[in-house]
Amino acid sequence: MALFKKRPTGKPGEWYYCLEHKKVEEGPECPAKNRFGPYASREEASHAMETARERNLEWETDPKWHDAAGKDQTPED
């Protein structure tokens, strides 16, 4: 018998998007490695993949991270 029960992290009332099951979940249903979140609402979590696509596009087109020739470069402060 195990001394400690392994539980996914998260709390009821927090919303997540499960990448494995491709659905919105409330609280700790799936392991953290398989989900995006937490989100403030079920609606926000349901748009997790769209949000990720938008953020990826912003990063890919951010001139701070790419020079004119298209080579990766760290930004200068």
PDB file of N, CA, C and O in Angstrom:
ATOM      1  N   MET A   1       0.836  -1.178   0.000  1.00  0.00           N
ATOM      2  CA  MET A   1       0.000   0.000   0.000  1.00  0.00           C
ATOM      3  C   MET A   1       0.880   1.240   0.000  1.00  0.00           C
ATOM      4  O   MET A   1       1.835   1.336   0.771  1.00  0.00           O
ATOM      5  N   ALA A   2       0.560   2.169  -0.851  1.00  0.00           N
ATOM      6  CA  ALA A   2       1.351   3.392  -0.967  1.00  0.00           C
ATOM      7  C   ALA A   2       1.092   4.318   0.214  1.00  0.00           C
ATOM      8  O   ALA A   2      -0.035   4.441   0.693  1.00  0.00           O
ATOM      9  N   LEU A   3       2.158   4.965   0.673  1.00  0.00           N
ATOM     10  CA  LEU A   3       2.021   5.911   1.779  1.00  0.00           C
ATOM     11  C   LEU A   3       1.444   7.232   1.322  1.00  0.00           C
ATOM     12  O   LEU A   3       0.726   7.897   2.068  1.00  0.00           O
ATOM     13  N   PHE A   4       1.761   7.613   0.090  1.00  0.00           N
ATOM     14  CA  PHE A   4       1.303   8.887  -0.432  1.00  0.00           C
ATOM     15  C   PHE A   4       0.523   8.660  -1.717  1.00  0.00           C
ATOM     16  O   PHE A   4       0.968   7.936  -2.608  1.00  0.00           O
ATOM     17  N   LYS A   5      -0.628   9.276  -1.802  1.00  0.00           N
ATOM     18  CA  LYS A   5      -1.443   9.184  -3.007  1.00  0.00           C
ATOM     19  C   LYS A   5      -0.998  10.268  -3.975  1.00  0.00           C
ATOM     20  O   LYS A   5      -0.965  11.447  -3.621  1.00  0.00           O
ATOM     21  N   LYS A   6      -0.661   9.877  -5.185  1.00  0.00           N
ATOM     22  CA  LYS A   6      -0.234  10.835  -6.203  1.00  0.00           C
ATOM     23  C   LYS A   6      -1.476  11.472  -6.819  1.00  0.00           C
ATOM     24  O   LYS A   6      -2.326  10.783  -7.381  1.00  0.00           O
ATOM     25  N   ARG A   7      -1.570  12.809  -6.704  1.00  0.00           N
ATOM     26  CA  ARG A   7      -2.708  13.541  -7.243  1.00  0.00           C
ATOM     27  C   ARG A   7      -2.235  14.571  -8.254  1.00  0.00           C
ATOM     28  O   ARG A   7      -1.156  15.146  -8.104  1.00  0.00           O
ATOM     29  N   PRO A   8      -3.038  14.804  -9.280  1.00  0.00           N
ATOM     30  CA  PRO A   8      -2.714  15.907 -10.189  1.00  0.00           C
ATOM     31  C   PRO A   8      -2.814  17.231  -9.429  1.00  0.00           C
ATOM     32  O   PRO A   8      -3.575  17.336  -8.466  1.00  0.00           O
ATOM     33  N   THR A   9      -2.061  18.229  -9.850  1.00  0.00           N
ATOM     34  CA  THR A   9      -2.138  19.523  -9.200  1.00  0.00           C
ATOM     35  C   THR A   9      -3.326  20.297  -9.736  1.00  0.00           C
ATOM     36  O   THR A   9      -3.790  20.033 -10.845  1.00  0.00           O
ATOM     37  N   GLY A  10      -3.813  21.231  -8.977  1.00  0.00           N
ATOM     38  CA  GLY A  10      -4.944  22.042  -9.386  1.00  0.00           C
ATOM     39  C   GLY A  10      -6.017  22.029  -8.316  1.00  0.00           C
ATOM     40  O   GLY A  10      -5.994  21.199  -7.407  1.00  0.00           O
ATOM     41  N   LYS A  11      -6.957  22.957  -8.432  1.00  0.00           N
ATOM     42  CA  LYS A  11      -8.016  23.083  -7.444  1.00  0.00           C
ATOM     43  C   LYS A  11      -9.365  23.162  -8.138  1.00  0.00           C
ATOM     44  O   LYS A  11      -9.459  23.674  -9.253  1.00  0.00           O
ATOM     45  N   PRO A  12     -10.406  22.662  -7.494  1.00  0.00           N
ATOM     46  CA  PRO A  12     -11.745  22.871  -8.057  1.00  0.00           C
ATOM     47  C   PRO A  12     -12.003  24.369  -8.205  1.00  0.00           C
ATOM     48  O   PRO A  12     -11.581  25.158  -7.360  1.00  0.00           O
ATOM     49  N   GLY A  13     -12.683  24.756  -9.257  1.00  0.00           N
ATOM     50  CA  GLY A  13     -12.924  26.166  -9.539  1.00  0.00           C
ATOM     51  C   GLY A  13     -11.920  26.736 -10.525  1.00  0.00           C
ATOM     52  O   GLY A  13     -12.118  27.833 -11.047  1.00  0.00           O
ATOM     53  N   GLU A  14     -10.841  26.002 -10.788  1.00  0.00           N
ATOM     54  CA  GLU A  14      -9.875  26.380 -11.809  1.00  0.00           C
ATOM     55  C   GLU A  14     -10.199  25.560 -13.053  1.00  0.00           C
ATOM     56  O   GLU A  14     -10.510  24.374 -12.953  1.00  0.00           O
ATOM     57  N   TRP A  15     -10.128  26.176 -14.196  1.00  0.00           N
ATOM     58  CA  TRP A  15     -10.462  25.511 -15.455  1.00  0.00           C
ATOM     59  C   TRP A  15      -9.210  25.253 -16.272  1.00  0.00           C
ATOM     60  O   TRP A  15      -8.299  26.080 -16.318  1.00  0.00           O
ATOM     61  N   TYR A  16      -9.175  24.098 -16.915  1.00  0.00           N
ATOM     62  CA  TYR A  16      -8.029  23.673 -17.713  1.00  0.00           C
ATOM     63  C   TYR A  16      -8.508  23.118 -19.049  1.00  0.00           C
ATOM     64  O   TYR A  16      -9.666  22.726 -19.196  1.00  0.00           O
ATOM     65  N   TYR A  17      -7.596  23.091 -20.019  1.00  0.00           N
ATOM     66  CA  TYR A  17      -7.863  22.404 -21.272  1.00  0.00           C
ATOM     67  C   TYR A  17      -6.934  21.207 -21.318  1.00  0.00           C
ATOM     68  O   TYR A  17      -5.713  21.368 -21.308  1.00  0.00           O
ATOM     69  N   CYS A  18      -7.498  20.004 -21.369  1.00  0.00           N
ATOM     70  CA  CYS A  18      -6.706  18.771 -21.401  1.00  0.00           C
ATOM     71  C   CYS A  18      -6.279  18.483 -22.833  1.00  0.00           C
ATOM     72  O   CYS A  18      -7.118  18.325 -23.721  1.00  0.00           O
ATOM     73  N   LEU A  19      -4.976  18.416 -23.050  1.00  0.00           N
ATOM     74  CA  LEU A  19      -4.427  18.151 -24.378  1.00  0.00           C
ATOM     75  C   LEU A  19      -4.615  16.691 -24.792  1.00  0.00           C
ATOM     76  O   LEU A  19      -4.704  16.392 -25.983  1.00  0.00           O
ATOM     77  N   GLU A  20      -4.676  15.798 -23.831  1.00  0.00           N
ATOM     78  CA  GLU A  20      -4.829  14.377 -24.129  1.00  0.00           C
ATOM     79  C   GLU A  20      -6.274  14.045 -24.533  1.00  0.00           C
ATOM     80  O   GLU A  20      -6.509  13.344 -25.517  1.00  0.00           O
ATOM     81  N   HIS A  21      -7.230  14.559 -23.758  1.00  0.00           N
ATOM     82  CA  HIS A  21      -8.642  14.261 -24.012  1.00  0.00           C
ATOM     83  C   HIS A  21      -9.337  15.309 -24.878  1.00  0.00           C
ATOM     84  O   HIS A  21     -10.474  15.120 -25.311  1.00  0.00           O
ATOM     85  N   LYS A  22      -8.630  16.423 -25.125  1.00  0.00           N
ATOM     86  CA  LYS A  22      -9.151  17.521 -25.939  1.00  0.00           C
ATOM     87  C   LYS A  22     -10.495  18.018 -25.423  1.00  0.00           C
ATOM     88  O   LYS A  22     -11.469  18.132 -26.166  1.00  0.00           O
ATOM     89  N   LYS A  23     -10.514  18.313 -24.106  1.00  0.00           N
ATOM     90  CA  LYS A  23     -11.736  18.823 -23.494  1.00  0.00           C
ATOM     91  C   LYS A  23     -11.402  19.737 -22.317  1.00  0.00           C
ATOM     92  O   LYS A  23     -10.293  19.711 -21.782  1.00  0.00           O
ATOM     93  N   VAL A  24     -12.381  20.540 -21.930  1.00  0.00           N
ATOM     94  CA  VAL A  24     -12.249  21.431 -20.792  1.00  0.00           C
ATOM     95  C   VAL A  24     -12.526  20.632 -19.520  1.00  0.00           C
ATOM     96  O   VAL A  24     -13.462  19.834 -19.468  1.00  0.00           O
ATOM     97  N   GLU A  25     -11.705  20.854 -18.499  1.00  0.00           N
ATOM     98  CA  GLU A  25     -11.869  20.156 -17.227  1.00  0.00           C
ATOM     99  C   GLU A  25     -11.810  21.151 -16.082  1.00  0.00           C
ATOM    100  O   GLU A  25     -11.104  22.157 -16.152  1.00  0.00           O
ATOM    101  N   GLU A  26     -12.553  20.863 -15.040  1.00  0.00           N
ATOM    102  CA  GLU A  26     -12.490  21.683 -13.843  1.00  0.00           C
ATOM    103  C   GLU A  26     -11.684  20.947 -12.783  1.00  0.00           C
ATOM    104  O   GLU A  26     -11.921  19.772 -12.505  1.00  0.00           O
ATOM    105  N   GLY A  27     -10.726  21.663 -12.194  1.00  0.00           N
ATOM    106  CA  GLY A  27      -9.951  21.077 -11.106  1.00  0.00           C
ATOM    107  C   GLY A  27      -8.959  20.032 -11.564  1.00  0.00           C
ATOM    108  O   GLY A  27      -8.613  19.966 -12.743  1.00  0.00           O
ATOM    109  N   PRO A  28      -8.502  19.214 -10.630  1.00  0.00           N
ATOM    110  CA  PRO A  28      -7.421  18.261 -10.903  1.00  0.00           C
ATOM    111  C   PRO A  28      -7.894  16.935 -11.491  1.00  0.00           C
ATOM    112  O   PRO A  28      -7.942  15.927 -10.786  1.00  0.00           O
ATOM    113  N   GLU A  29      -8.242  16.930 -12.771  1.00  0.00           N
ATOM    114  CA  GLU A  29      -8.649  15.673 -13.404  1.00  0.00           C
ATOM    115  C   GLU A  29      -7.470  14.952 -14.060  1.00  0.00           C
ATOM    116  O   GLU A  29      -7.318  13.741 -13.898  1.00  0.00           O
ATOM    117  N   CYS A  30      -6.644  15.680 -14.790  1.00  0.00           N
ATOM    118  CA  CYS A  30      -5.515  15.073 -15.506  1.00  0.00           C
ATOM    119  C   CYS A  30      -4.202  15.678 -15.016  1.00  0.00           C
ATOM    120  O   CYS A  30      -4.199  16.772 -14.451  1.00  0.00           O
ATOM    121  N   PRO A  31      -3.086  14.977 -15.228  1.00  0.00           N
ATOM    122  CA  PRO A  31      -1.787  15.504 -14.806  1.00  0.00           C
ATOM    123  C   PRO A  31      -1.468  16.837 -15.483  1.00  0.00           C
ATOM    124  O   PRO A  31      -1.903  17.092 -16.606  1.00  0.00           O
ATOM    125  N   ALA A  32      -0.720  17.665 -14.803  1.00  0.00           N
ATOM    126  CA  ALA A  32      -0.363  19.002 -15.296  1.00  0.00           C
ATOM    127  C   ALA A  32       0.358  18.938 -16.638  1.00  0.00           C
ATOM    128  O   ALA A  32       0.218  19.852 -17.451  1.00  0.00           O
ATOM    129  N   LYS A  33       1.118  17.889 -16.885  1.00  0.00           N
ATOM    130  CA  LYS A  33       1.854  17.789 -18.156  1.00  0.00           C
ATOM    131  C   LYS A  33       0.925  17.668 -19.356  1.00  0.00           C
ATOM    132  O   LYS A  33       1.363  17.862 -20.490  1.00  0.00           O
ATOM    133  N   ASN A  34      -0.344  17.353 -19.131  1.00  0.00           N
ATOM    134  CA  ASN A  34      -1.293  17.161 -20.220  1.00  0.00           C
ATOM    135  C   ASN A  34      -2.313  18.273 -20.358  1.00  0.00           C
ATOM    136  O   ASN A  34      -3.325  18.097 -21.035  1.00  0.00           O
ATOM    137  N   ARG A  35      -2.068  19.421 -19.728  1.00  0.00           N
ATOM    138  CA  ARG A  35      -3.100  20.451 -19.793  1.00  0.00           C
ATOM    139  C   ARG A  35      -2.545  21.856 -19.855  1.00  0.00           C
ATOM    140  O   ARG A  35      -1.418  22.116 -19.434  1.00  0.00           O
ATOM    141  N   PHE A  36      -3.363  22.770 -20.394  1.00  0.00           N
ATOM    142  CA  PHE A  36      -3.107  24.204 -20.377  1.00  0.00           C
ATOM    143  C   PHE A  36      -3.973  24.799 -19.278  1.00  0.00           C
ATOM    144  O   PHE A  36      -5.091  24.339 -19.046  1.00  0.00           O
ATOM    145  N   GLY A  37      -3.467  25.808 -18.611  1.00  0.00           N
ATOM    146  CA  GLY A  37      -4.272  26.496 -17.607  1.00  0.00           C
ATOM    147  C   GLY A  37      -3.475  26.737 -16.353  1.00  0.00           C
ATOM    148  O   GLY A  37      -2.282  26.436 -16.315  1.00  0.00           O
ATOM    149  N   PRO A  38      -4.084  27.259 -15.351  1.00  0.00           N
ATOM    150  CA  PRO A  38      -5.525  27.410 -15.170  1.00  0.00           C
ATOM    151  C   PRO A  38      -6.064  28.660 -15.846  1.00  0.00           C
ATOM    152  O   PRO A  38      -5.348  29.639 -16.061  1.00  0.00           O
ATOM    153  N   TYR A  39      -7.348  28.596 -16.175  1.00  0.00           N
ATOM    154  CA  TYR A  39      -8.078  29.714 -16.757  1.00  0.00           C
ATOM    155  C   TYR A  39      -9.153  30.144 -15.771  1.00  0.00           C
ATOM    156  O   TYR A  39      -9.558  29.371 -14.904  1.00  0.00           O
ATOM    157  N   ALA A  40      -9.609  31.378 -15.909  1.00  0.00           N
ATOM    158  CA  ALA A  40     -10.590  31.941 -14.984  1.00  0.00           C
ATOM    159  C   ALA A  40     -11.996  31.397 -15.203  1.00  0.00           C
ATOM    160  O   ALA A  40     -12.819  31.407 -14.287  1.00  0.00           O
ATOM    161  N   SER A  41     -12.274  30.919 -16.426  1.00  0.00           N
ATOM    162  CA  SER A  41     -13.626  30.443 -16.712  1.00  0.00           C
ATOM    163  C   SER A  41     -13.586  29.262 -17.679  1.00  0.00           C
ATOM    164  O   SER A  41     -12.578  29.010 -18.339  1.00  0.00           O
ATOM    165  N   ARG A  42     -14.699  28.553 -17.745  1.00  0.00           N
ATOM    166  CA  ARG A  42     -14.839  27.445 -18.687  1.00  0.00           C
ATOM    167  C   ARG A  42     -14.702  27.963 -20.124  1.00  0.00           C
ATOM    168  O   ARG A  42     -14.067  27.326 -20.965  1.00  0.00           O
ATOM    169  N   GLU A  43     -15.298  29.113 -20.388  1.00  0.00           N
ATOM    170  CA  GLU A  43     -15.251  29.717 -21.731  1.00  0.00           C
ATOM    171  C   GLU A  43     -13.812  30.005 -22.159  1.00  0.00           C
ATOM    172  O   GLU A  43     -13.418  29.695 -23.283  1.00  0.00           O
ATOM    173  N   GLU A  44     -13.039  30.596 -21.259  1.00  0.00           N
ATOM    174  CA  GLU A  44     -11.638  30.911 -21.565  1.00  0.00           C
ATOM    175  C   GLU A  44     -10.844  29.633 -21.827  1.00  0.00           C
ATOM    176  O   GLU A  44     -10.028  29.588 -22.748  1.00  0.00           O
ATOM    177  N   ALA A  45     -11.077  28.604 -21.032  1.00  0.00           N
ATOM    178  CA  ALA A  45     -10.378  27.330 -21.220  1.00  0.00           C
ATOM    179  C   ALA A  45     -10.760  26.674 -22.546  1.00  0.00           C
ATOM    180  O   ALA A  45      -9.937  26.000 -23.166  1.00  0.00           O
ATOM    181  N   SER A  46     -12.005  26.869 -22.980  1.00  0.00           N
ATOM    182  CA  SER A  46     -12.445  26.251 -24.235  1.00  0.00           C
ATOM    183  C   SER A  46     -11.731  26.849 -25.446  1.00  0.00           C
ATOM    184  O   SER A  46     -11.716  26.241 -26.516  1.00  0.00           O
ATOM    185  N   HIS A  47     -11.141  28.028 -25.288  1.00  0.00           N
ATOM    186  CA  HIS A  47     -10.401  28.675 -26.369  1.00  0.00           C
ATOM    187  C   HIS A  47      -8.884  28.538 -26.199  1.00  0.00           C
ATOM    188  O   HIS A  47      -8.125  29.298 -26.800  1.00  0.00           O
ATOM    189  N   ALA A  48      -8.446  27.591 -25.397  1.00  0.00           N
ATOM    190  CA  ALA A  48      -7.021  27.438 -25.084  1.00  0.00           C
ATOM    191  C   ALA A  48      -6.161  27.210 -26.320  1.00  0.00           C
ATOM    192  O   ALA A  48      -5.081  27.791 -26.425  1.00  0.00           O
ATOM    193  N   MET A  49      -6.603  26.393 -27.240  1.00  0.00           N
ATOM    194  CA  MET A  49      -5.798  26.105 -28.431  1.00  0.00           C
ATOM    195  C   MET A  49      -5.698  27.333 -29.333  1.00  0.00           C
ATOM    196  O   MET A  49      -4.648  27.584 -29.924  1.00  0.00           O
ATOM    197  N   GLU A  50      -6.788  28.102 -29.443  1.00  0.00           N
ATOM    198  CA  GLU A  50      -6.746  29.337 -30.227  1.00  0.00           C
ATOM    199  C   GLU A  50      -5.781  30.337 -29.590  1.00  0.00           C
ATOM    200  O   GLU A  50      -5.002  30.991 -30.283  1.00  0.00           O
ATOM    201  N   THR A  51      -5.843  30.444 -28.277  1.00  0.00           N
ATOM    202  CA  THR A  51      -4.949  31.347 -27.552  1.00  0.00           C
ATOM    203  C   THR A  51      -3.497  30.941 -27.766  1.00  0.00           C
ATOM    204  O   THR A  51      -2.638  31.797 -27.977  1.00  0.00           O
ATOM    205  N   ALA A  52      -3.218  29.648 -27.715  1.00  0.00           N
ATOM    206  CA  ALA A  52      -1.852  29.159 -27.929  1.00  0.00           C
ATOM    207  C   ALA A  52      -1.375  29.479 -29.347  1.00  0.00           C
ATOM    208  O   ALA A  52      -0.234  29.899 -29.536  1.00  0.00           O
ATOM    209  N   ARG A  53      -2.240  29.283 -30.339  1.00  0.00           N
ATOM    210  CA  ARG A  53      -1.872  29.604 -31.732  1.00  0.00           C
ATOM    211  C   ARG A  53      -1.554  31.090 -31.884  1.00  0.00           C
ATOM    212  O   ARG A  53      -0.578  31.461 -32.535  1.00  0.00           O
ATOM    213  N   GLU A  54      -2.387  31.936 -31.278  1.00  0.00           N
ATOM    214  CA  GLU A  54      -2.166  33.386 -31.367  1.00  0.00           C
ATOM    215  C   GLU A  54      -0.845  33.779 -30.709  1.00  0.00           C
ATOM    216  O   GLU A  54      -0.092  34.589 -31.250  1.00  0.00           O
ATOM    217  N   ARG A  55      -0.569  33.208 -29.548  1.00  0.00           N
ATOM    218  CA  ARG A  55       0.678  33.529 -28.846  1.00  0.00           C
ATOM    219  C   ARG A  55       1.886  33.029 -29.620  1.00  0.00           C
ATOM    220  O   ARG A  55       2.911  33.709 -29.666  1.00  0.00           O
ATOM    221  N   ASN A  56       1.787  31.866 -30.221  1.00  0.00           N
ATOM    222  CA  ASN A  56       2.888  31.342 -31.031  1.00  0.00           C
ATOM    223  C   ASN A  56       3.154  32.251 -32.226  1.00  0.00           C
ATOM    224  O   ASN A  56       4.308  32.529 -32.556  1.00  0.00           O
ATOM    225  N   LEU A  57       2.089  32.712 -32.872  1.00  0.00           N
ATOM    226  CA  LEU A  57       2.240  33.600 -34.014  1.00  0.00           C
ATOM    227  C   LEU A  57       2.882  34.922 -33.595  1.00  0.00           C
ATOM    228  O   LEU A  57       3.750  35.445 -34.293  1.00  0.00           O
ATOM    229  N   GLU A  58       2.453  35.457 -32.457  1.00  0.00           N
ATOM    230  CA  GLU A  58       3.066  36.692 -31.944  1.00  0.00           C
ATOM    231  C   GLU A  58       4.557  36.501 -31.713  1.00  0.00           C
ATOM    232  O   GLU A  58       5.357  37.366 -32.070  1.00  0.00           O
ATOM    233  N   TRP A  59       4.935  35.376 -31.119  1.00  0.00           N
ATOM    234  CA  TRP A  59       6.349  35.113 -30.857  1.00  0.00           C
ATOM    235  C   TRP A  59       7.117  34.947 -32.161  1.00  0.00           C
ATOM    236  O   TRP A  59       8.216  35.483 -32.304  1.00  0.00           O
ATOM    237  N   GLU A  60       6.556  34.215 -33.106  1.00  0.00           N
ATOM    238  CA  GLU A  60       7.250  33.966 -34.370  1.00  0.00           C
ATOM    239  C   GLU A  60       7.474  35.241 -35.179  1.00  0.00           C
ATOM    240  O   GLU A  60       8.424  35.319 -35.959  1.00  0.00           O
ATOM    241  N   THR A  61       6.621  36.229 -35.004  1.00  0.00           N
ATOM    242  CA  THR A  61       6.740  37.469 -35.777  1.00  0.00           C
ATOM    243  C   THR A  61       7.282  38.633 -34.951  1.00  0.00           C
ATOM    244  O   THR A  61       7.299  39.766 -35.431  1.00  0.00           O
ATOM    245  N   ASP A  62       7.721  38.380 -33.733  1.00  0.00           N
ATOM    246  CA  ASP A  62       8.249  39.435 -32.856  1.00  0.00           C
ATOM    247  C   ASP A  62       9.651  39.835 -33.319  1.00  0.00           C
ATOM    248  O   ASP A  62      10.562  39.007 -33.296  1.00  0.00           O
ATOM    249  N   PRO A  63       9.840  41.094 -33.740  1.00  0.00           N
ATOM    250  CA  PRO A  63      11.155  41.521 -34.228  1.00  0.00           C
ATOM    251  C   PRO A  63      12.235  41.509 -33.152  1.00  0.00           C
ATOM    252  O   PRO A  63      13.422  41.517 -33.478  1.00  0.00           O
ATOM    253  N   LYS A  64      11.857  41.489 -31.897  1.00  0.00           N
ATOM    254  CA  LYS A  64      12.850  41.415 -30.823  1.00  0.00           C
ATOM    255  C   LYS A  64      13.571  40.064 -30.817  1.00  0.00           C
ATOM    256  O   LYS A  64      14.692  39.953 -30.320  1.00  0.00           O
ATOM    257  N   TRP A  65      12.916  39.039 -31.373  1.00  0.00           N
ATOM    258  CA  TRP A  65      13.486  37.698 -31.349  1.00  0.00           C
ATOM    259  C   TRP A  65      14.033  37.254 -32.690  1.00  0.00           C
ATOM    260  O   TRP A  65      14.676  36.208 -32.773  1.00  0.00           O
ATOM    261  N   HIS A  66      13.796  38.022 -33.743  1.00  0.00           N
ATOM    262  CA  HIS A  66      14.258  37.627 -35.074  1.00  0.00           C
ATOM    263  C   HIS A  66      14.850  38.841 -35.784  1.00  0.00           C
ATOM    264  O   HIS A  66      14.266  39.924 -35.771  1.00  0.00           O
ATOM    265  N   ASP A  67      16.000  38.653 -36.397  1.00  0.00           N
ATOM    266  CA  ASP A  67      16.592  39.767 -37.140  1.00  0.00           C
ATOM    267  C   ASP A  67      15.994  39.826 -38.555  1.00  0.00           C
ATOM    268  O   ASP A  67      15.164  38.991 -38.914  1.00  0.00           O
ATOM    269  N   ALA A  68      16.411  40.795 -39.338  1.00  0.00           N
ATOM    270  CA  ALA A  68      15.857  41.008 -40.676  1.00  0.00           C
ATOM    271  C   ALA A  68      16.102  39.823 -41.607  1.00  0.00           C
ATOM    272  O   ALA A  68      15.301  39.570 -42.508  1.00  0.00           O
ATOM    273  N   ALA A  69      17.194  39.100 -41.400  1.00  0.00           N
ATOM    274  CA  ALA A  69      17.509  37.955 -42.260  1.00  0.00           C
ATOM    275  C   ALA A  69      16.732  36.708 -41.853  1.00  0.00           C
ATOM    276  O   ALA A  69      16.802  35.685 -42.535  1.00  0.00           O
ATOM    277  N   GLY A  70      15.984  36.785 -40.735  1.00  0.00           N
ATOM    278  CA  GLY A  70      15.194  35.646 -40.298  1.00  0.00           C
ATOM    279  C   GLY A  70      15.940  34.694 -39.389  1.00  0.00           C
ATOM    280  O   GLY A  70      15.426  33.624 -39.065  1.00  0.00           O
ATOM    281  N   LYS A  71      17.142  35.059 -38.968  1.00  0.00           N
ATOM    282  CA  LYS A  71      17.901  34.201 -38.065  1.00  0.00           C
ATOM    283  C   LYS A  71      17.479  34.472 -36.629  1.00  0.00           C
ATOM    284  O   LYS A  71      17.181  35.610 -36.267  1.00  0.00           O
ATOM    285  N   ASP A  72      17.455  33.421 -35.811  1.00  0.00           N
ATOM    286  CA  ASP A  72      17.121  33.585 -34.400  1.00  0.00           C
ATOM    287  C   ASP A  72      18.206  34.382 -33.708  1.00  0.00           C
ATOM    288  O   ASP A  72      19.397  34.220 -33.974  1.00  0.00           O
ATOM    289  N   GLN A  73      17.766  35.238 -32.824  1.00  0.00           N
ATOM    290  CA  GLN A  73      18.695  36.104 -32.105  1.00  0.00           C
ATOM    291  C   GLN A  73      18.045  36.478 -30.773  1.00  0.00           C
ATOM    292  O   GLN A  73      16.845  36.753 -30.732  1.00  0.00           O
ATOM    293  N   THR A  74      18.801  36.494 -29.708  1.00  0.00           N
ATOM    294  CA  THR A  74      18.250  36.943 -28.437  1.00  0.00           C
ATOM    295  C   THR A  74      18.177  38.450 -28.421  1.00  0.00           C
ATOM    296  O   THR A  74      19.043  39.116 -28.989  1.00  0.00           O
ATOM    297  N   PRO A  75      17.154  39.010 -27.778  1.00  0.00           N
ATOM    298  CA  PRO A  75      17.002  40.464 -27.776  1.00  0.00           C
ATOM    299  C   PRO A  75      18.085  41.146 -26.953  1.00  0.00           C
ATOM    300  O   PRO A  75      18.603  40.585 -25.987  1.00  0.00           O
ATOM    301  N   GLU A  76      18.407  42.349 -27.352  1.00  0.00           N
ATOM    302  CA  GLU A  76      19.374  43.158 -26.618  1.00  0.00           C
ATOM    303  C   GLU A  76      18.611  44.092 -25.708  1.00  0.00           C
ATOM    304  O   GLU A  76      17.631  44.704 -26.133  1.00  0.00           O
ATOM    305  N   ASP A  77      19.034  44.212 -24.483  1.00  0.00           N
ATOM    306  CA  ASP A  77      18.370  45.108 -23.526  1.00  0.00           C
ATOM    307  C   ASP A  77      18.995  46.459 -23.514  1.00  0.00           C
ATOM    308  O   ASP A  77      18.560  47.335 -22.767  1.00  0.00           O
TER     309      ASP A  77
END
